[in-house]
Amino acid sequence: MRRIKAVAAFLLGLIVGLVGGAALLAYAYQTAGLYPPDDATIKFIAQERGWLNEAALQGEA
């Protein structure tokens, strides 16, 4: 019974550690600005820099 509790505690700690580590890593990437931008951000930057015109934004060629 003692061994079963130890294995269960280990597995629970492993799961919590993996989830917590992934969340911490994601937060660090986001804080450092290393996350890739989403499509809306890319379109906004391109529009601000003049790379997109209104026809391209409306889906026309």
C-alpha positions, -999 to +999 in steps of 0.1 A: +000+000+000+028+024+008+045+017-026+012+025-044+009+058-026+045+066-035+039+058-072+007+078-072+024+108-056+053+106-081+029+105-110+009+134-097+041+154-091+053+145-126+021+157-142+020+189-122+057+196-129+052+191-167+022+213-169+037+240-146+070+239-166+052+242-199+032+272-186+064+288-173+082+283-205+052+297-225+052+327-202+089+333-207+086+330-244+057+355-245+075+379-222+106+378-243+086+384-274+096+351-290+061+338-297+052+340-334+026+366-341-009+355-352-024+364-386-042+395-373-009+409-359+009+402-392-018+419-412-018+449-388+020+453-391+019+449-429-009+475-432+009+500-409+041+497-430+022+501-462+027+466-475-010+459-479-035+480-497-073+480-492-079+456-521-056+430-505-074+433-472-108+427-489-095+395-507-093+411-541-062+407-563 
